[in-house]
Amino acid sequence: VDPAKGKNAYEADLEGILSQYGAELVVLARYMQVMSSDFCVRWDKKIINIHHGFLPAFKGARPYHQAWQKGVKIIGATGHYATA
């Protein structure tokens, strides 16, 4: 799987591998990319994203830094289904 080929080709290659191995669940941890709506629809309720911060309070990159800047004393992670 080569991300340099572009998003559509990358997702097609990824989906081919997932199908080849009979994957039933995809877990994204520190993936930092947005999957296409089409991919999310095809894998509905089968993609879990682990975001390294509390959502919805700290979205995007560097959620720990955002929390520190706001004086938050507890940090954590959020697991959620990836949706379109």
C-alpha positions in Angstrom: 0.0 0.0 0.0 1.6 3.2 -1.2 0.1 6.5 0.0 2.0 8.4 -2.6 -0.3 6.9 -5.3 -3.2 9.1 -4.0 -6.1 8.6 -1.7 -8.3 6.7 -4.0 -5.6 4.2 -5.0 -4.4 3.9 -1.5 -7.8 3.1 -0.1 -8.5 0.6 -3.0 -5.2 -1.2 -2.2 -6.0 -1.2 1.5 -9.4 -2.5 0.9 -8.0 -5.3 -1.3 -5.7 -6.4 1.6 -8.5 -6.2 4.1 -10.7 -8.3 1.9 -7.9 -10.8 1.1 -7.4 -11.5 4.8 -11.1 -11.5 5.6 -10.8 -8.5 8.0 -13.9 -7.9 10.0 -12.7 -4.8 11.9 -10.3 -2.0 11.2 -8.7 -0.2 14.1 -7.0 3.2 13.4 -4.5 4.2 16.1 -2.6 7.5 15.4 -3.7 7.2 11.8 -3.9 11.0 11.3 -5.6 10.8 7.9 -9.3 11.1 7.1 -10.8 8.1 5.3 -13.1 8.9 2.4 -16.8 8.8 2.9 -17.1 5.9 0.4 -14.6 3.9 2.4 -16.4 4.6 5.7 -19.8 3.7 4.2 -18.5 0.4 2.8 -16.9 -0.4 6.2 -19.8 1.0 8.3 -19.5 0.1 12.0 -16.3 -1.8 11.2 -13.8 1.0 11.6 -12.8 2.1 15.1 -10.6 5.2 15.4 -8.5 5.8 18.5 -8.0 9.5 18.9 -5.2 10.5 21.4 -7.3 13.0 23.2 -10.8 13.6 24.7 -13.3 14.3 22.0 -15.0 16.6 21.3 -13.0 18.9 23.5 -9.6 18.4 21.9 -9.9 17.7 18.1 -7.2 17.5 15.6 -3.4 17.2 16.1 -1.7 17.8 19.4 -4.6 17.3 21.8 -2.3 16.9 24.8 -0.8 20.3 24.1 -4.3 21.8 23.8 -5.3 20.2 27.1 -2.2 21.5 28.8 -2.8 25.0 27.5 -6.3 24.9 28.9 -5.0 23.7 32.3 -6.7 20.3 32.1 -5.4 17.9 34.8 -6.7 14.7 33.2 -5.9 13.5 29.7 -7.0 10.4 27.9 -8.1 9.0 24.6 -11.4 8.5 22.7 -12.5 5.5 20.7 -15.2 6.0 18.2 -16.6 4.5 15.0 -15.2 6.3 11.9 -18.1 7.7 10.0 -18.6 9.5 6.6 
